[in-house]
């Protein structure tokens, strides 16, 4: 939304093309035109994917934009093919590699082949961390000269401001993520169980969408078991994530791989200490023993050890971790950096 607002503010017309949902009206209220798109978020049915190229081709031809900006794997691949057929330049954003690069299987190999085909054509492809960029270069999926690096999606540092430091009487760890195995949800719950066994009476909370109907999602029965056991609190979903971050003492993300996770960026901007896995995306936001701790992925014991270390910090140390988080965001993750790089790639003047 920040980038969309920057385009609108600079006098450009923005047409948003996406599956219609409860947030579509917000795009229209902001001043965008909205075109609904029929697209399955998951799945790799070749017939449906071929139809997606056709659907995007028809929409792109009707809209006739000067540029197309694309996000996520399917638009990045199939949208690029459609745009190339019409001779419309596009700029892609690899906001994370998702589960497809976490597993070396047939689906992963097909995805990499499709990336290699599609990424011959964009004017620019932005990556959100250097590890993802290097992986694409190593696998020869893209030419270096069309790549660029962004600090995630950036953060509006004026909208996300820290409050006065207050430590909760019952120390609170918060994970903000879709409830998927690859987000490290099981490790977080096991970590919560371990620190409880050590006699630490902390609150461990989960905030985010459930995905019960996919094999990647945490089953409903498992989540309900954790809740009844009293190991974690499930907070559901919200459009006001900041209000929950403010109430937490530490924000945790035990993910297996990320682009640059917005949850960590926003938590850091709000001046919170962080714990995250030492993996691409997460390690860009967390500097070990500076604004939080890094732990090993898929290692509940190591995660628990880092949770204990954060818990045992004196108030002054905990407060300093939070201040360091804010400082890092101001220096490296201000969303203005993202806007300027996009406008530069588009050869457009930018006015803040």
Buried (B, 14 or more C-beta within 10 A) or exposed (E): EBBBBBBBEBEBEBBBBBEEEEEBEEBEEBEBEBBEBEBEEEEBEEEEBEBBBEBBBEBBEEBEBEBBBBBBBBBBBBBBBBBBBBEBBBBBBBBBBBBBBEEEEEEBEEBBEBBBEBBBBBBBBBBBBEBBBEBBBEEEBBEEEBBBEBBBBBBBBEEBEBEEBEEEEEBBBBBBBBBBBBBBBBBBBBBBBBBBEEEBEBBBBBBBEBBEEEEBBBBEEBBEEBEEEEBBBBBEEEEEBBEBBBBBBBBBBBBBBBBBBBBBBBBBBBBBBBBBBBBBBBBBBBBEEBBBBBBBBBBBEBBBBBBBBBBEBEEEEBBBBBBBBBBBBEEBBBBBBBBBBBBEBBEBEBEE
